[in-house]
Amino acid sequence: MAYERRRFTEEQIQFANNVNILEYAKQSFDVKKVGTNSYKIEGYGGLHINPVTNKWNCFCQNKGGGPIQFVMFTENKSWVEAVKQLIGVTSINAFNYQKTVKREEPKGKLILPEKNNTYKHMMAYLIQTRKIDKDIVYRLIKNKKIYEDKYKNCVFVGYDNKGEARYASIRGTNTNIERFRGDVKNSDKAYNFCIEGNKNSSKVYVFESPIDLMSYLTLKRINSGNGFKFNDHLVSLGGLSDKALERYLIEKPNIKEINLCLDNDSDGYVAANRLKEKYKDKYIVNIEYPNEKDYNEDLKKLYEVMNIQKENLAHNKDSEEEELEI
């Protein structure tokens, strides 16, 4: 590879590595949008392109990467041939050259939303609507991980290792209107909402949102019965960026295994396989999908089944009592 790289200048390699994969693919393939940030190429057994990260992944062959690897894979070319192809047939104007260095403005201080004088709206939303276990909700309130703001929203908070709030996201609790959600200004996604496990735990479970994380924990509690204890780490990404996971792994060197519990949709597939590829050399990486779209859907589905079972038991009991009276 070192010899191959000498055939090109660093600027040429950088250019090839930053060609817009989606626009390039559209010139030769049937590309279909299948998610917010996911496009699928038909006929390649699950080849998806993420235009935000400018990466691709083919699930069935467990391959992926950037533009150079895309040309190597889809056009059966060597690394040298792929770079030549990208340099020779593309231009900055034609394929929207992607900038690798994104300058970020320095963040100001995070100011948490003002607290309400009650938790009842948040608790009703999490426990009754979302079916989160009440003991889990109480524990998170006690640990200042969640609270209700003055607009009756649920606020999820992430802290740094000094105990300072560095991240907060808001979720509306009004079930009669479309619920607001978003990050509080100056939030740092590297310090997302999480639940620390036992200091000796070597496993971390990764989710897209705090609701998914709490739902997964509730499902584990229901399936495990009394005396349930979950000793492993749980991290919410607040989306599909792995900034929070990167930071968490640095601060928890004892972790050896990553369990990716992202959504059961095209974006979740792409992200899970991208993260598995990124971390597989240093960690054991497992992918665990919910049965429904996400773990909260799984949890609500389980409650539906449990309620039906309760109704059936009650009906059978009433029938037995009626027979005895006769």
Secondary structure as UniProt FT lines:
FT   HELIX           2..5
FT   TURN            6..7
FT   HELIX           10..17
FT   HELIX           21..26
FT   TURN            27..28
FT   STRAND          31..35
FT   TURN            36..37
FT   STRAND          38..41
FT   TURN            42..43
FT   STRAND          47..50
FT   TURN            51..54
FT   STRAND          55..58
FT   TURN            59..62
FT   STRAND          63..65
FT   HELIX           67..75
FT   HELIX           79..89
FT   HELIX           92..95
FT   HELIX           120..123
FT   HELIX           124..129
FT   HELIX           134..142
FT   TURN            143..144
FT   STRAND          146..149
FT   TURN            150..151
FT   STRAND          154..159
FT   TURN            161..162
FT   STRAND          165..171
FT   TURN            175..176
FT   STRAND          181..183
FT   TURN            185..186
FT   HELIX           189..191
FT   STRAND          194..195
FT   TURN            199..200
FT   STRAND          203..207
FT   HELIX           210..224
FT   TURN            226..227
FT   STRAND          233..236
FT   HELIX           243..251
FT   TURN            253..254
FT   STRAND          257..260
FT   HELIX           266..279
FT   TURN            280..282
FT   STRAND          284..287
FT   HELIX           295..325
//
